[in-house]
Amino acid sequence: MEIEIIKIKNKQNSTLVFGNILNNFLSSLKILHWYSPDINLHYILDDLYSDLSKKFDKLQEEIIEVSRYQLSSFPVLNENDFLFKIEDNIDEKNIILIFDKNISKFLNLLNSIEINNFIKSNISGLNNTKEDIVSIINKSKYLISIINLK
């Protein structure tokens, strides 16, 4: 009798993909920060990057721990669906448009049914960390909207 081994994506791989998505999103923010000609926008994006970097670290570590110890499967995501690209011509108006587009895509992922079901099905602080991230993003969106009105 022969046994066929079929390799499937395991929990660690799905959490690794999510980690790559988080890092890609942070990288896009850093690039927008570097190229921002407006000093206020520059500082807002820098603060956002710093704050999210810490919260993403906490979120990812919590997800890994929950996946390991509660034996809960993190949703399998297609990394290519969540690429946060930066276009060639970067000016202040374009930076805000790119920011809005990338933030919207990221928030859709963070608030997706799959992520929310994973959070609800586990005993953890994941929801608090997720809400902290949303709050940080909303604060930055508000501050950028004030700049955009000028």
MDAnalysis code that builds the backbone (N, CA, C; Angstrom):
import MDAnalysis as mda
import numpy as np

u = mda.Universe.empty(450, n_residues=150, atom_resindex=np.repeat(np.arange(150), 3), trajectory=True)
u.add_TopologyAttr("name", ["N", "CA", "C"] * 150)
u.add_TopologyAttr("resid", np.arange(1, 151))
u.add_TopologyAttr("resname", ["MET", "GLU", "ILE", "GLU", "ILE", "ILE", "LYS", "ILE", "LYS", "ASN", "LYS", "GLN", "ASN", "SER", "THR", "LEU", "VAL", "PHE", "GLY", "ASN", "ILE", "LEU", "ASN", "ASN", "PHE", "LEU", "SER", "SER", "LEU", "LYS", "ILE", "LEU", "HIS", "TRP", "TYR", "SER", "PRO", "ASP", "ILE", "ASN", "LEU", "HIS", "TYR", "ILE", "LEU", "ASP", "ASP", "LEU", "TYR", "SER", "ASP", "LEU", "SER", "LYS", "LYS", "PHE", "ASP", "LYS", "LEU", "GLN", "GLU", "GLU", "ILE", "ILE", "GLU", "VAL", "SER", "ARG", "TYR", "GLN", "LEU", "SER", "SER", "PHE", "PRO", "VAL", "LEU", "ASN", "GLU", "ASN", "ASP", "PHE", "LEU", "PHE", "LYS", "ILE", "GLU", "ASP", "ASN", "ILE", "ASP", "GLU", "LYS", "ASN", "ILE", "ILE", "LEU", "ILE", "PHE", "ASP", "LYS", "ASN", "ILE", "SER", "LYS", "PHE", "LEU", "ASN", "LEU", "LEU", "ASN", "SER", "ILE", "GLU", "ILE", "ASN", "ASN", "PHE", "ILE", "LYS", "SER", "ASN", "ILE", "SER", "GLY", "LEU", "ASN", "ASN", "THR", "LYS", "GLU", "ASP", "ILE", "VAL", "SER", "ILE", "ILE", "ASN", "LYS", "SER", "LYS", "TYR", "LEU", "ILE", "SER", "ILE", "ILE", "ASN", "LEU", "LYS"])
u.atoms.positions = np.array([
    [0.838, -1.164, 0.000],
    [0.000, 0.000, 0.000],
    [0.894, 1.242, 0.000],
    [0.639, 2.150, -0.917],
    [1.406, 3.383, -0.997],
    [0.607, 4.532, -0.404],
    [1.332, 5.430, 0.247],
    [0.705, 6.618, 0.824],
    [1.147, 7.816, 0.003],
    [0.182, 8.569, -0.463],
    [0.491, 9.776, -1.230],
    [0.459, 10.971, -0.284],
    [1.521, 11.733, -0.301],
    [1.601, 12.914, 0.547],
    [1.235, 14.127, -0.299],
    [0.239, 14.834, 0.155],
    [-0.217, 16.040, -0.537],
    [0.152, 17.220, 0.330],
    [0.896, 18.132, -0.242],
    [1.310, 19.307, 0.512],
    [0.245, 20.387, 0.375],
    [-0.235, 20.838, 1.514],
    [-1.219, 21.921, 1.528],
    [-0.652, 23.073, 2.336],
    [-1.240, 24.228, 2.153],
    [-0.810, 25.378, 2.952],
    [-1.187, 25.116, 4.393],
    [-0.225, 25.240, 5.283],
    [-0.522, 25.033, 6.691],
    [-0.744, 26.368, 7.380],
    [-1.039, 26.295, 8.673],
    [-1.330, 27.505, 9.435],
    [-0.176, 28.493, 9.399],
    [1.048, 27.960, 9.512],
    [2.215, 28.839, 9.539],
    [2.345, 29.591, 8.216],
    [2.105, 28.914, 7.096],
    [2.213, 29.582, 5.803],
    [1.172, 30.684, 5.650],
    [-0.045, 30.455, 6.129],
    [-1.071, 31.487, 5.983],
    [-0.759, 32.692, 6.876],
    [-0.174, 32.446, 8.048],
    [0.213, 33.574, 8.891],
    [1.426, 34.297, 8.300],
    [2.295, 33.554, 7.640],
    [3.453, 34.159, 6.981],
    [3.015, 35.070, 5.840],
    [2.034, 34.628, 5.071],
    [1.499, 35.458, 3.982],
    [0.920, 36.753, 4.559],
    [0.193, 36.641, 5.656],
    [-0.376, 37.834, 6.287],
    [0.735, 38.768, 6.760],
    [1.799, 38.211, 7.314],
    [2.947, 39.024, 7.721],
    [3.569, 39.762, 6.542],
    [3.661, 39.088, 5.407],
    [4.187, 39.741, 4.203],
    [3.286, 40.884, 3.755],
    [1.986, 40.687, 3.873],
    [1.031, 41.746, 3.511],
    [1.212, 42.949, 4.440],
    [1.345, 42.698, 5.736],
    [1.556, 43.792, 6.690],
    [2.837, 44.559, 6.357],
    [3.907, 43.836, 6.072],
    [5.179, 44.494, 5.736],
    [5.094, 45.286, 4.440],
    [4.386, 44.742, 3.452],
    [4.220, 45.450, 2.181],
    [3.447, 46.751, 2.393],
    [2.424, 46.688, 3.228],
    [1.643, 47.888, 3.517],
    [2.496, 48.943, 4.227],
    [3.277, 48.502, 5.221],
    [4.166, 49.436, 5.924],
    [5.184, 50.060, 4.975],
    [5.722, 49.263, 4.075],
    [6.703, 49.781, 3.106],
    [6.091, 50.859, 2.230],
    [4.843, 50.656, 1.828],
    [4.188, 51.670, 0.994],
    [4.026, 52.979, 1.759],
    [3.717, 52.883, 3.064],
    [3.604, 54.103, 3.874],
    [4.942, 54.820, 3.995],
    [6.012, 54.066, 4.171],
    [7.340, 54.672, 4.314],
    [7.734, 55.405, 3.035],
    [7.446, 54.803, 1.898],
    [7.773, 55.446, 0.623],
    [6.980, 56.742, 0.465],
    [5.692, 56.704, 0.777],
    [4.887, 57.926, 0.697],
    [5.439, 58.995, 1.638],
    [5.857, 58.581, 2.802],
    [6.464, 59.490, 3.780],
    [7.723, 60.141, 3.201],
    [8.594, 59.341, 2.609],
    [9.845, 59.865, 2.067],
    [9.616, 60.919, 0.994],
    [8.610, 60.715, 0.165],
    [8.400, 61.585, -0.992],
    [7.402, 62.707, -0.746],
    [6.902, 62.836, 0.455],
    [5.921, 63.870, 0.744],
    [6.573, 65.246, 0.763],
    [6.124, 66.158, -0.106],
    [6.698, 67.505, -0.111],
    [6.137, 68.403, 0.998],
    [4.986, 68.031, 1.542],
    [4.359, 68.813, 2.600],
    [4.866, 68.306, 3.948],
    [5.391, 69.189, 4.762],
    [6.002, 68.788, 6.029],
    [4.978, 68.177, 6.980],
    [3.744, 68.692, 6.989],
    [2.705, 68.122, 7.859],
    [2.346, 66.703, 7.437],
    [2.174, 66.513, 6.146],
    [1.885, 65.183, 5.620],
    [3.047, 64.234, 5.908],
    [4.251, 64.745, 5.758],
    [5.463, 63.971, 6.042],
    [5.430, 63.434, 7.482],
    [5.125, 64.299, 8.438],
    [5.092, 63.892, 9.846],
    [3.917, 62.956, 10.158],
    [2.775, 63.213, 9.565],
    [1.614, 62.340, 9.789],
    [1.921, 60.922, 9.305],
    [2.500, 60.824, 8.123],
    [2.827, 59.498, 7.578],
    [3.927, 58.814, 8.385],
    [4.863, 59.607, 8.878],
    [5.924, 59.035, 9.711],
    [5.354, 58.491, 11.020],
    [4.486, 59.263, 11.650],
    [3.846, 58.806, 12.893],
    [2.987, 57.567, 12.638],
    [2.261, 57.584, 11.536],
    [1.426, 56.435, 11.193],
    [2.279, 55.190, 11.011],
    [3.372, 55.333, 10.285],
    [4.283, 54.198, 10.067],
    [4.801, 53.656, 11.404],
    [5.257, 54.545, 12.267],
    [5.804, 54.127, 13.572],
    [4.754, 53.444, 14.434],
    [3.579, 54.050, 14.513],
    [2.513, 53.483, 15.343],
    [2.038, 52.131, 14.807],
    [1.857, 52.048, 13.496],
    [1.391, 50.788, 12.905],
    [2.447, 49.697, 12.990],
    [3.707, 50.073, 12.876],
    [4.770, 49.078, 12.972],
    [4.684, 48.335, 14.304],
    [4.483, 49.066, 15.377],
    [4.362, 48.458, 16.711],
    [3.099, 47.608, 16.820],
    [1.991, 48.140, 16.330],
    [0.720, 47.406, 16.422],
    [0.714, 46.182, 15.503],
    [1.325, 46.294, 14.321],
    [1.400, 45.143, 13.416],
    [2.225, 44.031, 14.047],
    [3.289, 44.415, 14.745],
    [4.115, 43.424, 15.428],
    [3.276, 42.681, 16.467],
    [2.534, 43.425, 17.241],
    [1.669, 42.825, 18.263],
    [0.602, 41.942, 17.621],
    [-0.050, 42.438, 16.559],
    [-1.093, 41.681, 15.875],
    [-0.554, 40.371, 15.316],
    [0.570, 40.443, 14.637],
    [1.126, 39.246, 14.017],
    [1.553, 38.223, 15.072],
    [2.159, 38.682, 16.141],
    [2.557, 37.763, 17.209],
    [1.342, 37.106, 17.850],
    [0.270, 37.873, 18.038],
    [-0.960, 37.303, 18.594],
    [-1.560, 36.263, 17.644],
    [-1.557, 36.563, 16.352],
    [-2.102, 35.624, 15.362],
    [-1.294, 34.327, 15.363],
    [0.014, 34.441, 15.396],
    [0.875, 33.248, 15.408],
    [0.601, 32.416, 16.658],
    [0.519, 33.071, 17.803],
    [0.276, 32.349, 19.057],
    [-1.089, 31.669, 19.051],
    [-2.107, 32.374, 18.598],
    [-3.448, 31.789, 18.541],
    [-3.453, 30.593, 17.593],
    [-2.800, 30.728, 16.449],
    [-2.747, 29.632, 15.485],
    [-2.026, 28.419, 16.052],
    [-0.976, 28.660, 16.820],
    [-0.193, 27.567, 17.407],
    [-0.908, 26.872, 18.552],
    [-1.370, 27.651, 19.506],
    [-1.828, 27.074, 20.759],
    [-3.329, 26.813, 20.830],
    [-4.091, 27.507, 20.020],
    [-5.521, 27.221, 20.009],
    [-5.877, 26.352, 18.804],
    [-4.871, 25.988, 18.045],
    [-5.042, 25.124, 16.879],
    [-6.135, 25.634, 15.939],
    [-6.102, 26.919, 15.737],
    [-7.079, 27.583, 14.888],
    [-6.411, 27.986, 13.579],
    [-7.057, 27.697, 12.482],
    [-6.476, 28.003, 11.170],
    [-6.724, 29.449, 10.777],
    [-5.623, 30.149, 10.507],
    [-5.737, 31.509, 9.994],
    [-6.169, 31.412, 8.528],
    [-7.011, 32.325, 8.057],
    [-7.480, 32.231, 6.674],
    [-6.333, 32.302, 5.663],
    [-6.467, 31.541, 4.606],
    [-5.484, 31.545, 3.532],
    [-5.801, 32.736, 2.621],
    [-4.819, 33.608, 2.460],
    [-4.978, 34.813, 1.645],
    [-4.073, 34.735, 0.439],
    [-4.497, 35.368, -0.634],
    [-3.653, 35.482, -1.812],
    [-2.860, 36.787, -1.690],
    [-1.567, 36.645, -1.475],
    [-0.708, 37.817, -1.265],
    [-0.788, 38.798, -2.430],
    [-0.967, 38.297, -3.635],
    [-1.023, 39.164, -4.822],
    [-2.264, 40.054, -4.842],
    [-3.286, 39.690, -4.093],
    [-4.485, 40.526, -4.008],
    [-4.272, 41.747, -3.120],
    [-3.169, 41.733, -2.362],
    [-2.930, 42.798, -1.393],
    [-1.547, 43.408, -1.567],
    [-1.252, 43.787, -2.789],
    [-0.005, 44.504, -3.069],
    [-0.323, 45.992, -3.026],
    [0.479, 46.727, -2.317],
    [0.258, 48.155, -2.153],
    [1.311, 48.887, -2.972],
    [0.930, 49.203, -4.199],
    [1.889, 49.759, -5.152],
    [1.963, 51.275, -5.048],
    [3.134, 51.774, -5.424],
    [3.373, 53.208, -5.498],
    [3.685, 53.534, -6.955],
    [2.930, 54.470, -7.507],
    [3.143, 54.848, -8.893],
    [4.365, 55.750, -9.048],
    [4.801, 55.895, -10.283],
    [6.024, 56.649, -10.578],
    [5.936, 58.141, -10.257],
    [4.882, 58.786, -10.683],
    [4.819, 60.243, -10.487],
    [4.202, 60.546, -9.125],
    [5.068, 60.931, -8.216],
    [4.629, 61.193, -6.853],
    [4.682, 62.690, -6.583],
    [3.499, 63.267, -6.338],
    [3.407, 64.637, -5.844],
    [2.415, 64.613, -4.683],
    [2.214, 65.751, -4.048],
    [1.400, 65.769, -2.833],
    [-0.005, 65.218, -3.070],
    [-0.646, 65.655, -4.136],
    [-2.010, 65.202, -4.419],
    [-2.020, 63.706, -4.710],
    [-1.061, 63.255, -5.484],
    [-0.964, 61.842, -5.824],
    [-0.672, 60.995, -4.585],
    [0.142, 61.509, -3.680],
    [0.458, 60.784, -2.450],
    [-0.815, 60.546, -1.649],
    [-1.657, 61.544, -1.559],
    [-2.898, 61.394, -0.803],
    [-3.834, 60.401, -1.493],
    [-3.900, 60.435, -2.810],
    [-4.732, 59.471, -3.547],
    [-4.230, 58.045, -3.356],
    [-2.926, 57.858, -3.440],
    [-2.334, 56.534, -3.235],
    [-2.584, 56.076, -1.805],
    [-2.391, 56.981, -0.862],
    [-2.639, 56.684, 0.545],
    [-4.082, 56.219, 0.734],
    [-5.029, 56.970, 0.214],
    [-6.451, 56.617, 0.359],
    [-6.748, 55.249, -0.247],
    [-6.203, 55.001, -1.406],
    [-6.429, 53.722, -2.099],
    [-5.847, 52.559, -1.283],
    [-4.614, 52.718, -0.821],
    [-3.965, 51.649, -0.061],
    [-4.630, 51.429, 1.301],
    [-5.010, 52.520, 1.962],
    [-5.699, 52.407, 3.254],
    [-7.022, 51.673, 3.074],
    [-7.750, 52.016, 2.048],
    [-9.042, 51.377, 1.793],
    [-8.869, 49.868, 1.573],
    [-7.891, 49.505, 0.765],
    [-7.624, 48.086, 0.500],
    [-7.219, 47.364, 1.783],
    [-6.379, 48.004, 2.587],
    [-5.932, 47.378, 3.829],
    [-7.087, 47.222, 4.819],
    [-7.905, 48.264, 4.967],
    [-9.035, 48.183, 5.895],
    [-10.054, 47.134, 5.449],
    [-10.237, 46.987, 4.140],
    [-11.122, 45.927, 3.637],
    [-10.614, 44.555, 4.061],
    [-9.308, 44.357, 4.009],
    [-8.725, 43.097, 4.448],
    [-8.919, 42.923, 5.957],
    [-8.571, 43.938, 6.718],
    [-8.631, 43.853, 8.172],
    [-10.062, 43.626, 8.669],
    [-11.035, 44.161, 7.947],
    [-12.439, 44.019, 8.335],
    [-13.165, 42.927, 7.556],
    [-12.419, 42.096, 6.853],
    [-13.033, 41.040, 6.043],
    [-13.714, 40.001, 6.925],
    [-14.643, 39.293, 6.347],
    [-15.364, 38.234, 7.052],
    [-14.390, 37.173, 7.554],
    [-13.411, 36.837, 6.728],
    [-12.451, 35.791, 7.088],
    [-11.647, 36.172, 8.334],
    [-11.133, 37.387, 8.341],
    [-10.334, 37.844, 9.486],
    [-11.230, 37.967, 10.725],
    [-12.407, 38.542, 10.556],
    [-13.313, 38.699, 11.693],
    [-13.762, 37.353, 12.262],
    [-14.011, 36.365, 11.397],
    [-14.379, 35.032, 11.883],
    [-13.229, 34.396, 12.658],
    [-11.997, 34.591, 12.181],
    [-10.838, 34.066, 12.897],
    [-10.741, 34.702, 14.278],
    [-10.911, 36.013, 14.341],
    [-10.817, 36.730, 15.613],
    [-11.920, 36.273, 16.573],
    [-13.155, 36.176, 16.063],
    [-14.288, 35.801, 16.919],
    [-14.199, 34.363, 17.426],
    [-13.549, 33.506, 16.658],
    [-13.521, 32.087, 17.027],
    [-12.424, 31.751, 18.038],
    [-11.686, 32.750, 18.489],
    [-10.577, 32.507, 19.413],
    [-10.662, 33.411, 20.631],
    [-10.180, 32.886, 21.733],
    [-10.091, 33.668, 22.960],
    [-8.734, 34.366, 22.938],
    [-8.758, 35.672, 22.716],
    [-7.504, 36.421, 22.594],
    [-7.796, 37.915, 22.651],
    [-6.748, 38.690, 22.553],
    [-6.883, 40.146, 22.491],
    [-6.832, 40.670, 21.067],
    [-7.018, 39.764, 20.099],
    [-6.897, 40.160, 18.695],
    [-7.844, 41.291, 18.307],
    [-9.081, 41.244, 18.785],
    [-10.029, 42.291, 18.409],
    [-9.585, 43.649, 18.933],
    [-9.054, 43.688, 20.149],
    [-8.563, 44.957, 20.707],
    [-7.415, 45.506, 19.867],
    [-6.495, 44.630, 19.480],
    [-5.356, 45.068, 18.668],
    [-5.833, 45.562, 17.304],
    [-6.768, 44.837, 16.707],
    [-7.319, 45.249, 15.412],
    [-7.987, 46.613, 15.533],
    [-8.763, 46.817, 16.575],
    [-9.445, 48.105, 16.767],
    [-8.447, 49.237, 17.036],
    [-7.362, 48.945, 17.720],
    [-6.288, 49.939, 17.914],
    [-5.726, 50.374, 16.560],
    [-5.514, 49.406, 15.682],
    [-4.977, 49.692, 14.344],
    [-5.957, 50.562, 13.557],
    [-7.226, 50.203, 13.590],
    [-8.242, 50.990, 12.878],
    [-8.290, 52.410, 13.434],
    [-8.195, 52.553, 14.734],
    [-8.213, 53.876, 15.366],
    [-7.015, 54.726, 14.927],
    [-5.839, 54.123, 14.890],
    [-4.629, 54.839, 14.448],
    [-4.785, 55.305, 13.003],
    [-5.313, 54.434, 12.163],
    [-5.514, 54.770, 10.745],
    [-6.539, 55.891, 10.616],
    [-7.640, 55.801, 11.347],
    [-8.680, 56.836, 11.257],
    [-8.159, 58.198, 11.712],
    [-7.341, 58.216, 12.740],
    [-6.737, 59.469, 13.200],
    [-5.892, 60.088, 12.073],
    [-5.087, 59.265, 11.421],
    [-4.241, 59.768, 10.328],
    [-5.078, 60.228, 9.139],
    [-6.129, 59.486, 8.835],
    [-7.018, 59.899, 7.740],
    [-7.632, 61.266, 8.036],
    [-8.034, 61.474, 9.273],
    [-8.614, 62.759, 9.664],
    [-7.585, 63.874, 9.517],
    [-6.384, 63.662, 10.028],
    [-5.342, 64.692, 9.939],
    [-4.986, 65.003, 8.485],
    [-4.932, 63.980, 7.663],
    [-4.630, 64.199, 6.244],
    [-5.773, 64.940, 5.561],
    [-7.005, 64.681, 5.969],
    [-8.139, 65.403, 5.370],
    [-8.062, 66.895, 5.668],
    [-7.539, 67.251, 6.832],
    [-7.364, 68.665, 7.176],
    [-6.319, 69.295, 6.256],
    [-5.228, 68.600, 6.013],
    [-4.195, 69.096, 5.096],
    [-4.772, 69.252, 3.698],
    [-5.570, 68.286, 3.307],
    [-6.148, 68.264, 1.972],
    [-7.107, 69.419, 1.738],
    [-7.664, 69.988, 2.795],
    [-8.603, 71.108, 2.665],
    [-7.911, 72.428, 2.376],
    [-6.635, 72.502, 2.683],
    [-5.894, 73.764, 2.512],
    [-5.788, 74.142, 1.049],
])
